[in-house]
Amino acid sequence: MEDISVASSWPDTMLRAYGDMLSVSDVAHVLNLEERNVRNLLTSSAASTRLPGVKIGKSWRIARDQLRTYLLSHHNQDAALSSSVAERGLS
């Protein structure tokens, strides 16, 4: 059984070292992605996958709280999809 304190602290533990606003580089580091992939998420035409952020000049900034919400909502969607596939025996 998963420790509730560990589950409730994710993704806060990943974001603890960052301020209120993160750069593309910061988000790439946190998510272990390349910066171009973070930019693709920020500019995605699909609202369901778009990472919320604001462009200031040529730079993007992502609010830590919005990134946290994004990660939680997409983590739950991925977990539901995985369990659905496993139940059908398609894994």
C-alpha positions as CSV (number, residue, x, y, z in Angstrom):
1,M,0.0,0.0,0.0
2,E,1.3,3.5,-0.9
3,D,2.2,5.9,1.9
4,I,-0.5,8.6,1.8
5,S,2.0,11.3,3.0
6,V,4.2,10.5,0.0
7,A,1.3,10.5,-2.5
8,S,0.0,13.8,-1.2
9,S,3.4,15.5,-1.4
10,W,3.8,14.7,-5.1
11,P,4.5,16.9,-7.2
12,D,5.3,19.4,-4.4
13,T,8.5,17.6,-3.7
14,M,9.6,18.1,-7.3
15,L,8.7,21.8,-7.3
16,R,10.0,22.8,-3.8
17,A,13.3,24.2,-5.1
18,Y,11.7,26.6,-7.5
19,G,10.1,30.0,-7.0
20,D,6.5,31.0,-8.0
21,M,7.4,31.3,-11.7
22,L,9.4,28.7,-13.6
23,S,11.2,29.1,-16.9
24,V,11.0,26.6,-19.8
25,S,14.4,25.4,-18.7
26,D,13.2,24.9,-15.1
27,V,10.1,22.9,-16.3
28,A,12.3,20.8,-18.6
29,H,14.5,19.9,-15.7
30,V,11.6,19.1,-13.4
31,L,9.9,16.9,-16.0
32,N,13.0,15.5,-17.5
33,L,12.1,16.7,-20.9
34,E,13.9,18.7,-23.6
35,E,13.1,22.4,-23.7
36,R,11.6,22.1,-27.1
37,N,9.1,19.6,-25.8
38,V,8.1,22.0,-23.0
39,R,7.6,24.7,-25.6
40,N,5.5,22.3,-27.7
41,L,3.3,21.7,-24.6
42,L,2.9,25.5,-24.1
43,T,1.9,26.1,-27.7
44,S,-0.2,22.9,-28.2
45,S,-3.4,23.5,-30.2
46,A,-5.2,20.9,-28.1
47,A,-6.5,22.7,-24.9
48,S,-6.5,19.4,-23.0
49,T,-2.8,19.0,-23.3
50,R,-1.7,22.6,-23.3
51,L,0.6,23.6,-20.5
52,P,-0.6,26.9,-19.0
53,G,2.0,29.6,-19.3
54,V,2.5,33.2,-20.2
55,K,4.9,34.6,-22.9
56,I,6.8,37.7,-21.9
57,G,8.8,38.9,-24.9
58,K,10.5,35.8,-26.2
59,S,10.5,34.0,-22.9
60,W,7.8,31.7,-21.4
61,R,7.0,31.7,-17.7
62,I,4.9,28.9,-16.0
63,A,3.3,29.5,-12.6
64,R,4.4,26.8,-10.1
65,D,0.8,26.4,-8.9
66,Q,-0.5,25.9,-12.5
67,L,2.2,23.4,-13.3
68,R,1.3,21.5,-10.1
69,T,-2.4,21.4,-11.2
70,Y,-1.4,20.4,-14.7
71,L,0.8,17.5,-13.4
72,L,-1.9,16.3,-11.0
73,S,-4.7,16.3,-13.6
74,H,-2.6,14.7,-16.3
75,H,-1.1,12.1,-13.9
76,N,-4.6,11.0,-13.0
77,Q,-5.6,10.8,-16.6
78,D,-2.6,8.6,-17.4
79,A,-3.3,6.4,-14.5
80,A,-6.9,5.9,-15.5
81,L,-5.8,5.1,-19.1
82,S,-3.2,2.6,-17.9
83,S,-5.7,0.8,-15.6
84,S,-8.3,0.7,-18.3
85,V,-5.8,-0.9,-20.8
86,A,-4.7,-3.4,-18.1
87,E,-8.3,-4.4,-17.4
88,R,-8.9,-5.2,-21.1
89,G,-5.7,-7.1,-21.2
90,L,-4.1,-4.9,-23.9
91,S,-0.9,-4.1,-22.1
